[in-house]
Amino acid sequence: MDSVNPMKKAASLLLLVAGVALLGASLAMDCMGGGGAIYQYRGAVLIIGIVSFFLGLYLFPTMTHHRDIVNVIFLFPLLFTFGVTVIIPLVLGIFYSMTDWTGIRYTQFVGLANYAQMFHEVSFLWSLLITVLFVVFNMVLVNLVGFALALLCTSRLKGVGFFRAAYFLPNLIGGIVLGYVWQFVFNNVLVKVTGASLLTKTSSAFAAIIIVYIWQYAGYIMLIYVNGLVTVPGDVLEAAAIDGANAFTTLIRIKIPMIASTITICTFLTLTSAFKQFDVNMALTNGTGSVMDFMGQYLSNGTQMLALNIYNTAISKNSYALGQAKAVLFFVILACVSLVQVRISNSKEVEL
């Protein structure tokens, strides 16, 4: 430690000790509970303890590590929030998935029993299958529609600003509202026009969910593609035109390679968003639909995708431990697929 002012050193140590003591006292009061008057101040004691600890850390007399200390202090709110909202729930979720958790308490540790039960549940396997199909269809279709709209909105047509706003507008509507609106369209308007609804059969109902999702999300992806297309240098496009390149050649040889990073972002967003589809699925079909024979069983959840299946398992069936096990698997699948997709997209960017 460098030469320092003894008074400053004593003050910083006092604040550090007081902060640790107050933090310990607040945690002790929280664990012991009680209805006394002193217990109502445990929140204030906790805050004062945190402030005292970091103030003492900031005043700690060292020139060598002072910058590191300041960096830690400024990063602490973000790291604390991330830990409380992401890391701790993730760890607790993994633990609860290995117990008989009821949503309030657990009585015993069951190991991998919930995971074994999950893979023996045919309806869950069906939900996993149609979720993968939904992701594949939408990852392709949403990007194609969004890119086509972006080309239209970066052309020289009049009223481009209006079209951009109009195409993006569906993304501002909540998924629950959107699902009920389109349910009315399919069950009333479409029936009067064509005499049939897309929601009467499982296959057509699944197609209806895809249509609604594309209608909702393509405008958002369009804006990202628009941002990428407008960054393509104009002199490069002019040089291509002088060399005799037509619009299709310019698109394939120049625009698409130069917005490879934008394509990576849009592919990643559509991939993760489609995997997490829940609100439109619940509002539009609520997962219903007949499957006459899947792995030798009749299913009534023909359009129930993975997120809705997890919700129904935990909330409707009151099987929180099993639902948590499915959620953990859902997280693992999503993380692995996202990492693979980003790795492949980055390698394609290098090639382009």
Secondary structure, 3 states (H helix, E strand, C coil): CCCCCHHHHHHHHHHHHHHHHHHHHHHHHHHHCCCCHHHHHHHHHHHHHHHHHHHHHHHCCCCCCHHHHHHHHHHHHHHHHHHHHHHHHHHHHHHHCCECCCCCCCCCECCCHHHHHHHCCHHHHHHHHHHHHHHHHHHHHHHHHHHHHHHHHCCCCCCHHHHHHHHHHHHHCCHHHHHHHHHHHHHHHHHHHHCCCCCCCHHHHHHHHHHHHHHHHHHHHHHHHHHHHCCCCHHHHHHHHHCCCCHHHHHHHHHHHHCHHHHHHHHHHHHHHHHCCCHHHHHHCCCCECEEEECCEEECECCCCHHHHHHHHHHHCCCHHHHHHHHHHHHHHHHHHHHHHHHHHHHHHHHC
